[in-house]
């Protein structure tokens, strides 16, 4: 467990000698002053000194520190304790307690000694204030009983009280002092901090002097007020410095026969034990406060750093971050909102986000946000249009998620919104390409199938009827063979323009493939559709086109016409209309035939 001591420098030798001297001085003074009735010393600061030095030092130095305190403890016990017969084992138990407490705390809490969290303080109290002193009290009490004949129970209780209270009361300030917390605070404190510290610690010293410098009124709570104030303002430095002042003034005055302890009945040993309980209680009050304040300061610093980074990211990102209340009121909008809406963040705060949504997209957005509010752990996505400040429309994509309050209830939503105008244009362009015939610019077979199914469904719901007409250019293969495919393409484009010019807005003209075309005439009666289709046939027949070589080209077209009906499937309707078309071709071409 121990490493062999390595050669040490002069500075390290002075440090080790200083620890041994401090251990001997503390042990000797307490053995002389607090062994009432020849019993066990009821105050034991020596263990706290060694424990604090071990906690504040690297593990590889522990062996030398422990070995330097052993002879000091043996010498003090032999000179002022129960004599040479039990000096060695008593010294080993006392030194072993400090080592065991430091070792065990290092095992369960690697960062022990900073007293920056409630958990660390709790572990310290459990191990250094209960487990280790209780174990040492069994062995040390038995040796004291053996050496002096005092009752075993009394010896064990006095041992436990002195060693436990000594560790609890003295170890924390000594650890922080050995770690250099006090010197670091002095080096980083400003002039204002220094003046504030002098004032607060002066108030602590004054309160301690008033409390322990007189025997009339037990003002034991008086020092707590300035000590808590010093802890809040100065942190751990304030807590440690306050405890040191309280112990120094309180113990000195009590040993001199002054202070609240003189008002107690009983022997001096009992009074000093009560005083140690008081010191330990103050430490237990101030250390958790200091630890909680330190944790809160760290949390506050992290929150401020995160907020700064958060705002920096939001200021520089193109995405919009919005936080909305349950009712849709905008509570926060990042500066980039102006790019998609034309409004500044200040103009939008307090307004309803739904006021910006295009009226046609409003139901979908409300439904999406309702889903986000209902599913706390899920994200909802919506694409919709917003009305900009200038009245124009902009497409955005919003990812929404519910926000939860401290009470576990939904407090609103947070959204990341991105402008997608370019993406929407590209998507619409791709969609248009997918349903457009590249040669003629008319719709293609895919567009026709969708439109026909929609028209038949509309007829079934009671909407106005319409008609379907299929066209097939007569002898088109002959045009390609005689004049070339380039001329054939021009003929197809010419007929497509004729179709488009002959129908109304809302009607659909498509190229089904090759020289086959179709038109859907919404709301037209068979008679009206017949007039339209016959006019198309006559115009094409009277139109003279030119080949690439300048030769005249005349083309005719045959057509089949069928009214739309709710009870018919698209495939059956196409088959019937196609039959009428081929009947027109069979009857001589350049004519129109109705479905029988």
HUQUIVEN-V310058 format. One record per residue. N is the residue number from 1. RES is the residue in one letter. SS is DSSP state (alpha for helix, beta for strand, coil for the rest). Layout:
n:N res:RES ss:SS
n:N res:RES ss:SS
//
This chain:
n:1 res:X ss:coil
n:2 res:X ss:coil
n:3 res:X ss:coil
n:4 res:X ss:coil
n:5 res:X ss:coil
n:6 res:X ss:coil
n:7 res:X ss:coil
n:8 res:X ss:coil
n:9 res:X ss:coil
n:10 res:X ss:alpha
n:11 res:X ss:alpha
n:12 res:X ss:alpha
n:13 res:X ss:alpha
n:14 res:X ss:alpha
n:15 res:X ss:alpha
n:16 res:X ss:alpha
n:17 res:X ss:alpha
n:18 res:X ss:alpha
n:19 res:X ss:alpha
n:20 res:X ss:alpha
n:21 res:X ss:alpha
n:22 res:X ss:alpha
n:23 res:X ss:alpha
n:24 res:X ss:alpha
n:25 res:X ss:alpha
n:26 res:X ss:alpha
n:27 res:X ss:alpha
n:28 res:X ss:alpha
n:29 res:X ss:alpha
n:30 res:X ss:alpha
n:31 res:X ss:alpha
n:32 res:X ss:alpha
n:33 res:X ss:alpha
n:34 res:X ss:coil
n:35 res:X ss:coil
n:36 res:X ss:alpha
n:37 res:X ss:alpha
n:38 res:X ss:alpha
n:39 res:X ss:coil
n:40 res:X ss:coil
n:41 res:X ss:coil
n:42 res:X ss:coil
n:43 res:X ss:coil
n:44 res:X ss:coil
n:45 res:X ss:alpha
n:46 res:X ss:alpha
n:47 res:X ss:alpha
n:48 res:X ss:alpha
n:49 res:X ss:alpha
n:50 res:X ss:alpha
n:51 res:X ss:alpha
n:52 res:X ss:alpha
n:53 res:X ss:alpha
n:54 res:X ss:alpha
n:55 res:X ss:alpha
n:56 res:X ss:coil
n:57 res:X ss:coil
n:58 res:X ss:coil
n:59 res:X ss:alpha
n:60 res:X ss:alpha
n:61 res:X ss:alpha
n:62 res:X ss:alpha
n:63 res:X ss:alpha
n:64 res:X ss:alpha
n:65 res:X ss:alpha
n:66 res:X ss:alpha
n:67 res:X ss:alpha
n:68 res:X ss:alpha
n:69 res:X ss:alpha
n:70 res:X ss:alpha
n:71 res:X ss:alpha
n:72 res:X ss:alpha
n:73 res:X ss:alpha
n:74 res:X ss:alpha
n:75 res:X ss:alpha
n:76 res:X ss:alpha
n:77 res:X ss:alpha
n:78 res:X ss:alpha
n:79 res:X ss:alpha
n:80 res:X ss:alpha
n:81 res:X ss:coil
n:82 res:X ss:coil
n:83 res:X ss:coil
n:84 res:X ss:alpha
n:85 res:X ss:alpha
n:86 res:X ss:alpha
n:87 res:X ss:alpha
n:88 res:X ss:alpha
n:89 res:X ss:alpha
n:90 res:X ss:alpha
n:91 res:X ss:alpha
n:92 res:X ss:alpha
n:93 res:X ss:alpha
n:94 res:X ss:alpha
n:95 res:X ss:alpha
n:96 res:X ss:alpha
n:97 res:X ss:alpha
n:98 res:X ss:alpha
n:99 res:X ss:alpha
n:100 res:X ss:alpha
n:101 res:X ss:alpha
n:102 res:X ss:alpha
n:103 res:X ss:alpha
n:104 res:X ss:alpha
n:105 res:X ss:alpha
n:106 res:X ss:alpha
n:107 res:X ss:alpha
n:108 res:X ss:alpha
n:109 res:X ss:coil
n:110 res:X ss:coil
n:111 res:X ss:coil
n:112 res:X ss:coil
n:113 res:X ss:coil
n:114 res:X ss:coil
n:115 res:X ss:coil
n:116 res:X ss:coil
n:117 res:X ss:coil
n:118 res:X ss:alpha
n:119 res:X ss:alpha
n:120 res:X ss:alpha
n:121 res:X ss:alpha
n:122 res:X ss:alpha
n:123 res:X ss:alpha
n:124 res:X ss:alpha
n:125 res:X ss:alpha
n:126 res:X ss:alpha
n:127 res:X ss:alpha
n:128 res:X ss:alpha
n:129 res:X ss:alpha
n:130 res:X ss:alpha
n:131 res:X ss:alpha
n:132 res:X ss:alpha
n:133 res:X ss:alpha
n:134 res:X ss:alpha
n:135 res:X ss:alpha
n:136 res:X ss:alpha
n:137 res:X ss:alpha
n:138 res:X ss:alpha
n:139 res:X ss:alpha
n:140 res:X ss:alpha
n:141 res:X ss:alpha
n:142 res:X ss:alpha
n:143 res:X ss:alpha
n:144 res:X ss:alpha
n:145 res:X ss:alpha
n:146 res:X ss:alpha
n:147 res:X ss:alpha
n:148 res:X ss:alpha
n:149 res:X ss:coil
n:150 res:X ss:coil
n:151 res:X ss:coil
n:152 res:X ss:alpha
n:153 res:X ss:alpha
n:154 res:X ss:alpha
n:155 res:X ss:alpha
n:156 res:X ss:alpha
n:157 res:X ss:alpha
n:158 res:X ss:alpha
n:159 res:X ss:alpha
n:160 res:X ss:alpha
n:161 res:X ss:alpha
n:162 res:X ss:alpha
n:163 res:X ss:alpha
n:164 res:X ss:alpha
n:165 res:X ss:alpha
n:166 res:X ss:alpha
n:167 res:X ss:alpha
n:168 res:X ss:alpha
n:169 res:X ss:alpha
n:170 res:X ss:alpha
n:171 res:X ss:alpha
n:172 res:X ss:alpha
n:173 res:X ss:alpha
n:174 res:X ss:alpha
n:175 res:X ss:alpha
n:176 res:X ss:alpha
n:177 res:X ss:alpha
n:178 res:X ss:alpha
n:179 res:X ss:coil
n:180 res:X ss:coil
n:181 res:X ss:alpha
n:182 res:X ss:alpha
n:183 res:X ss:alpha
n:184 res:X ss:alpha
n:185 res:X ss:alpha
n:186 res:X ss:alpha
n:187 res:X ss:alpha
n:188 res:X ss:alpha
n:189 res:X ss:coil
n:190 res:X ss:coil
n:191 res:X ss:alpha
n:192 res:X ss:alpha
n:193 res:X ss:alpha
n:194 res:X ss:alpha
n:195 res:X ss:alpha
n:196 res:X ss:alpha
n:197 res:X ss:alpha
n:198 res:X ss:alpha
n:199 res:X ss:alpha
n:200 res:X ss:alpha
n:201 res:X ss:alpha
n:202 res:X ss:alpha
n:203 res:X ss:alpha
n:204 res:X ss:alpha
n:205 res:X ss:alpha
n:206 res:X ss:alpha
n:207 res:X ss:alpha
n:208 res:X ss:alpha
n:209 res:X ss:alpha
n:210 res:X ss:alpha
n:211 res:X ss:alpha
n:212 res:X ss:alpha
n:213 res:X ss:coil
n:214 res:X ss:coil
n:215 res:X ss:coil
n:216 res:X ss:coil
n:217 res:X ss:coil
n:218 res:X ss:coil
n:219 res:X ss:coil
n:220 res:X ss:coil
n:221 res:X ss:coil
n:222 res:X ss:alpha
n:223 res:X ss:alpha
n:224 res:X ss:alpha
n:225 res:X ss:alpha
n:226 res:X ss:alpha
n:227 res:X ss:alpha
n:228 res:X ss:alpha
n:229 res:X ss:alpha
n:230 res:X ss:alpha
n:231 res:X ss:alpha
n:232 res:X ss:alpha
n:233 res:X ss:alpha
n:234 res:X ss:alpha
n:235 res:X ss:coil
n:236 res:X ss:alpha
n:237 res:X ss:alpha
n:238 res:X ss:alpha
n:239 res:X ss:alpha
n:240 res:X ss:alpha
n:241 res:X ss:alpha
n:242 res:X ss:alpha
n:243 res:X ss:alpha
n:244 res:X ss:alpha
n:245 res:X ss:alpha
n:246 res:X ss:alpha
n:247 res:X ss:alpha
n:248 res:X ss:alpha
n:249 res:X ss:alpha
n:250 res:X ss:alpha
n:251 res:X ss:alpha
n:252 res:X ss:alpha
n:253 res:X ss:alpha
n:254 res:X ss:alpha
n:255 res:X ss:alpha
n:256 res:X ss:coil
n:257 res:X ss:coil
n:258 res:X ss:coil
n:259 res:X ss:coil
n:260 res:X ss:alpha
n:261 res:X ss:alpha
n:262 res:X ss:alpha
n:263 res:X ss:alpha
n:264 res:X ss:coil
n:265 res:X ss:coil
n:266 res:X ss:coil
n:267 res:X ss:coil
n:268 res:X ss:alpha
n:269 res:X ss:alpha
n:270 res:X ss:alpha
n:271 res:X ss:alpha
n:272 res:X ss:alpha
n:273 res:X ss:alpha
n:274 res:X ss:alpha
n:275 res:X ss:alpha
n:276 res:X ss:alpha
n:277 res:X ss:alpha
n:278 res:X ss:alpha
n:279 res:X ss:alpha
n:280 res:X ss:alpha
n:281 res:X ss:alpha
n:282 res:X ss:alpha
n:283 res:X ss:alpha
n:284 res:X ss:alpha
n:285 res:X ss:alpha
n:286 res:X ss:alpha
n:287 res:X ss:alpha
n:288 res:X ss:alpha
n:289 res:X ss:alpha
n:290 res:X ss:alpha
n:291 res:X ss:alpha
n:292 res:X ss:alpha
n:293 res:X ss:alpha
n:294 res:X ss:alpha
n:295 res:X ss:alpha
n:296 res:X ss:alpha
n:297 res:X ss:alpha
n:298 res:X ss:alpha
n:299 res:X ss:alpha
n:300 res:X ss:alpha
n:301 res:X ss:alpha
n:302 res:X ss:alpha
n:303 res:X ss:alpha
n:304 res:X ss:alpha
n:305 res:X ss:alpha
n:306 res:X ss:alpha
n:307 res:X ss:alpha
n:308 res:X ss:alpha
n:309 res:X ss:alpha
n:310 res:X ss:alpha
n:311 res:X ss:alpha
n:312 res:X ss:alpha
n:313 res:X ss:alpha
n:314 res:X ss:alpha
n:315 res:X ss:alpha
n:316 res:X ss:alpha
n:317 res:X ss:coil
n:318 res:X ss:coil
n:319 res:X ss:coil
n:320 res:X ss:beta
n:321 res:X ss:beta
n:322 res:X ss:beta
n:323 res:X ss:beta
n:324 res:X ss:beta
n:325 res:X ss:beta
n:326 res:X ss:coil
n:327 res:X ss:coil
n:328 res:X ss:coil
n:329 res:X ss:beta
n:330 res:X ss:beta
n:331 res:X ss:beta
n:332 res:X ss:beta
n:333 res:X ss:beta
n:334 res:X ss:coil
n:335 res:X ss:coil
n:336 res:X ss:coil
n:337 res:X ss:alpha
n:338 res:X ss:alpha
n:339 res:X ss:alpha
n:340 res:X ss:alpha
n:341 res:X ss:alpha
n:342 res:X ss:coil
n:343 res:X ss:coil
n:344 res:X ss:coil
n:345 res:X ss:alpha
n:346 res:X ss:alpha
n:347 res:X ss:alpha
n:348 res:X ss:alpha
n:349 res:X ss:coil
n:350 res:X ss:coil
n:351 res:X ss:coil
n:352 res:X ss:beta
n:353 res:X ss:alpha
n:354 res:X ss:alpha
n:355 res:X ss:alpha
n:356 res:X ss:alpha
n:357 res:X ss:beta
n:358 res:X ss:coil
n:359 res:X ss:coil
n:360 res:X ss:coil
n:361 res:X ss:coil
n:362 res:X ss:alpha
n:363 res:X ss:alpha
n:364 res:X ss:alpha
n:365 res:X ss:alpha
n:366 res:X ss:alpha
n:367 res:X ss:alpha
n:368 res:X ss:alpha
n:369 res:X ss:alpha
n:370 res:X ss:alpha
n:371 res:X ss:alpha
n:372 res:X ss:alpha
n:373 res:X ss:alpha
n:374 res:X ss:alpha
n:375 res:X ss:coil
n:376 res:X ss:coil
n:377 res:X ss:coil
n:378 res:X ss:coil
n:379 res:X ss:coil
n:380 res:X ss:beta
n:381 res:X ss:beta
n:382 res:X ss:beta
n:383 res:X ss:beta
n:384 res:X ss:beta
n:385 res:X ss:beta
n:386 res:X ss:beta
n:387 res:X ss:beta
n:388 res:X ss:coil
n:389 res:X ss:coil
n:390 res:X ss:coil
n:391 res:X ss:coil
n:392 res:X ss:coil
n:393 res:X ss:beta
n:394 res:X ss:beta
n:395 res:X ss:beta
n:396 res:X ss:beta
n:397 res:X ss:beta
n:398 res:X ss:beta
n:399 res:X ss:beta
n:400 res:X ss:beta
n:401 res:X ss:beta
n:402 res:X ss:beta
n:403 res:X ss:beta
n:404 res:X ss:beta
n:405 res:X ss:coil
n:406 res:X ss:coil
n:407 res:X ss:coil
n:408 res:X ss:coil
n:409 res:X ss:coil
n:410 res:X ss:beta
n:411 res:X ss:beta
n:412 res:X ss:beta
n:413 res:X ss:beta
n:414 res:X ss:beta
n:415 res:X ss:beta
n:416 res:X ss:beta
n:417 res:X ss:beta
n:418 res:X ss:beta
n:419 res:X ss:beta
n:420 res:X ss:coil
n:421 res:X ss:alpha
n:422 res:X ss:alpha
n:423 res:X ss:alpha
n:424 res:X ss:alpha
n:425 res:X ss:alpha
n:426 res:X ss:alpha
n:427 res:X ss:alpha
n:428 res:X ss:alpha
n:429 res:X ss:alpha
n:430 res:X ss:alpha
n:431 res:X ss:alpha
n:432 res:X ss:alpha
n:433 res:X ss:alpha
n:434 res:X ss:alpha
n:435 res:X ss:coil
n:436 res:X ss:beta
n:437 res:X ss:coil
n:438 res:X ss:coil
n:439 res:X ss:coil
n:440 res:X ss:coil
n:441 res:X ss:coil
n:442 res:X ss:coil
n:443 res:X ss:beta
n:444 res:X ss:coil
n:445 res:X ss:alpha
n:446 res:X ss:alpha
n:447 res:X ss:alpha
n:448 res:X ss:alpha
n:449 res:X ss:alpha
n:450 res:X ss:alpha
n:451 res:X ss:alpha
n:452 res:X ss:alpha
n:453 res:X ss:alpha
n:454 res:X ss:alpha
n:455 res:X ss:alpha
n:456 res:X ss:alpha
n:457 res:X ss:alpha
n:458 res:X ss:alpha
n:459 res:X ss:alpha
n:460 res:X ss:alpha
n:461 res:X ss:coil
n:462 res:X ss:coil
n:463 res:X ss:coil
n:464 res:X ss:coil
n:465 res:X ss:coil
n:466 res:X ss:beta
n:467 res:X ss:beta
n:468 res:X ss:beta
n:469 res:X ss:beta
n:470 res:X ss:beta
n:471 res:X ss:beta
n:472 res:X ss:beta
n:473 res:X ss:beta
n:474 res:X ss:coil
n:475 res:X ss:coil
n:476 res:X ss:alpha
n:477 res:X ss:alpha
n:478 res:X ss:alpha
n:479 res:X ss:alpha
n:480 res:X ss:alpha
n:481 res:X ss:alpha
n:482 res:X ss:alpha
n:483 res:X ss:alpha
n:484 res:X ss:coil
n:485 res:X ss:alpha
n:486 res:X ss:alpha
n:487 res:X ss:alpha
n:488 res:X ss:alpha
n:489 res:X ss:alpha
n:490 res:X ss:alpha
n:491 res:X ss:alpha
n:492 res:X ss:alpha
n:493 res:X ss:alpha
n:494 res:X ss:alpha
n:495 res:X ss:alpha
n:496 res:X ss:alpha
n:497 res:X ss:alpha
n:498 res:X ss:alpha
n:499 res:X ss:alpha
n:500 res:X ss:alpha
n:501 res:X ss:alpha
n:502 res:X ss:alpha
n:503 res:X ss:coil
n:504 res:X ss:coil
n:505 res:X ss:coil
n:506 res:X ss:coil
n:507 res:X ss:coil
n:508 res:X ss:beta
n:509 res:X ss:beta
n:510 res:X ss:beta
n:511 res:X ss:beta
n:512 res:X ss:beta
n:513 res:X ss:beta
n:514 res:X ss:coil
n:515 res:X ss:coil
n:516 res:X ss:beta
n:517 res:X ss:beta
n:518 res:X ss:beta
n:519 res:X ss:beta
n:520 res:X ss:beta
n:521 res:X ss:beta
n:522 res:X ss:beta
n:523 res:X ss:coil
n:524 res:X ss:coil
n:525 res:X ss:coil
n:526 res:X ss:alpha
n:527 res:X ss:alpha
n:528 res:X ss:alpha
n:529 res:X ss:alpha
n:530 res:X ss:alpha
n:531 res:X ss:alpha
n:532 res:X ss:alpha
n:533 res:X ss:alpha
n:534 res:X ss:alpha
n:535 res:X ss:alpha
n:536 res:X ss:alpha
n:537 res:X ss:alpha
n:538 res:X ss:alpha
n:539 res:X ss:alpha
n:540 res:X ss:alpha
n:541 res:X ss:alpha
n:542 res:X ss:coil
n:543 res:X ss:coil
n:544 res:X ss:beta
n:545 res:X ss:beta
n:546 res:X ss:beta
n:547 res:X ss:coil
n:548 res:X ss:coil
n:549 res:X ss:coil
n:550 res:X ss:coil
n:551 res:X ss:coil
n:552 res:X ss:beta
n:553 res:X ss:beta
n:554 res:X ss:beta
n:555 res:X ss:coil
n:556 res:X ss:coil
n:557 res:X ss:beta
n:558 res:X ss:beta
n:559 res:X ss:beta
n:560 res:X ss:beta
n:561 res:X ss:beta
n:562 res:X ss:beta
n:563 res:X ss:beta
n:564 res:X ss:coil
n:565 res:X ss:coil
n:566 res:X ss:coil
n:567 res:X ss:coil
n:568 res:X ss:coil
n:569 res:X ss:coil
n:570 res:X ss:alpha
n:571 res:X ss:alpha
n:572 res:X ss:alpha
n:573 res:X ss:alpha
n:574 res:X ss:alpha
n:575 res:X ss:alpha
n:576 res:X ss:alpha
n:577 res:X ss:alpha
n:578 res:X ss:alpha
n:579 res:X ss:alpha
n:580 res:X ss:alpha
n:581 res:X ss:alpha
n:582 res:X ss:alpha
n:583 res:X ss:alpha
n:584 res:X ss:alpha
n:585 res:X ss:alpha
n:586 res:X ss:alpha
n:587 res:X ss:coil
n:588 res:X ss:coil
n:589 res:X ss:coil
n:590 res:X ss:coil
n:591 res:X ss:coil
n:592 res:X ss:beta
n:593 res:X ss:beta
n:594 res:X ss:beta
n:595 res:X ss:coil
n:596 res:X ss:coil
//
